[in-house]
Amino acid sequence: MKAIKEKYSLAMRWCHWVNFPILTIMIWSGMLIYWASDTYSITLFGHTYLKFFPNWFYSALNIPQRLSEGMAFHFLFMWFFAINGVVYVLYTLVSGEWRELAPKRNSFKEAWQVLLHDLHIRKIAPPQKKYNAAQRIAYTAIIIMGFGSLITGLAIYKPVQFNNLTWLCGGYHAARIEHFVLTIGYVLFFIIHVVQVIIAGWQNFQSVITGFEVVDNSPKRIIKPAVSDEK
Amino acid sequence: MKSKKLKKPLTIEQKINRRTFISFGTFTVLSGAAYAGWSWLKNSPKETPTVTAGAKAPLRRALNKTELAFRRVFNNNNLVKTYPKERAAKVVRYNSRIGLHDKPDVPNWRLQVNKPSGEVMSITLDEIRSLPKTELVFDFKCVEGWDQISYWGGVKFSDFISHFKLDDQAKLDYVGMATPDKKYYVGIDMPSAMHPQTLLAYEMNGKPLIPKHGQPLRLIIPVKYGIKNLKCIGSMVFSNRRPPDYWAEQGYDYYSGL
């Protein structure tokens, strides 16, 4: 028999889907700003492996010569990004949902097993509740990264008024690099996240919109009588 | 009239369908609204040019509102980090020559201070150099994103104000400065101008300024991006209204505070 299994709270779904377009706009407007002084690359022993960003990339996304526009967008949507993030964290703390999200002591060991399982190297995944160990680490890390972006962002936005934050980031120059690296982190997170969501399938995806999953609990009845939680 | 059928409890199948429909319906409507909002913003017209220009009208309103929020955290006790002289760049980055096309006529140079009363003061470089000198080695920050430690010497703007008895003028909200040819001009809110690290600088790396860095006198204001650090000051005005600002007319934030 089919049953509704509650999975994601409305607050979590709201914050997740509000964050998606806001973060997209922040990354896009951030690139408009970064273009004006695009000094970063991955260079090892004098060989540049990757320049941020190649010209074809800039022209494909129509990035050049839009610094002032990028700043105007960035400094508007930063408010929404910050508010949404603070609301989410407060909700997660107050509701107690953080317990399902924060990594546990054995999460780092288990996450490795999850990884091996996902890569089809290991047959069984460790037992999990709502989130497996790898998810706990990833979803907690992305929240910390979000606050990292706020702190490094403020450190470069108002380096005199918030000179303590700038100091904390290792100075203005370092803060700008950190702000950039965090953004690259989001993009990598996004790619893995989307691949995982596709692999996990429709039932999982729709639950982040509807909040529930449909489970078939009939086989359990054979072992023990079902306890109906329906009213 | 009574409904004939008694309401039966929903079957589990109906519940699933119902909640799925409501959720996806809401999701679609909100996504549509978000997209419509974004299209409105993307296609919004440019602001009507005033003292600021070049930005989309709603974004300019946002910049001005954000300025108000961050003015509240501005404090004269918040100082820019300073460095030992040895850390200062020997070759100081030079980004723009707007307003510097004419070679400055140093012997005949005067700083023209326009008072609201209409009185014009004409101040020589020697008068400015005779005031107590303040040195500053700080990380200069360009709106483009680069930064460079540089070493400046000059008179504190606040010392300049009190020495030339401009205290009444400094009670106004803004000070504006322009190059002698009037091709580059900046407007600075008075709290930022009166910040203890704001200098009217005449030296760089211990030597008199060279033409491309603003000979003979330039503004060094660490609480602002480089775009506000006017090179080669020719004139100064005080006002309660925002004085014209070159880059604010090109879509940049008027405040541009750090």
Interface residues (C-beta under 8 A of the other chain):
Chain A: M1 K2 A3 I4 W17 P21 I25 I33 Y34 A36 S37 T39 L67 S68 E69 M71 A72 F73 F75 L76 W79 Y157 K158 P159 V160 Q161 F162 N163 T166 W167 G171 Y172 H173 R176 Q206 I209 T210 G211 F212 V214 E230
Chain B: I12 E13 K15 I16 R19 T20 S23 F24 F27 L30 A34 W38 G54 A55 K56 L59 R60 A62 L63 T66 F70 V73 F74 N75 N78 L79 V80 K81 D139 K141 C142 V143 E144 G145 W146 D147 P222 V223 W247 Q250 G251 Y252 D253 G257 L258
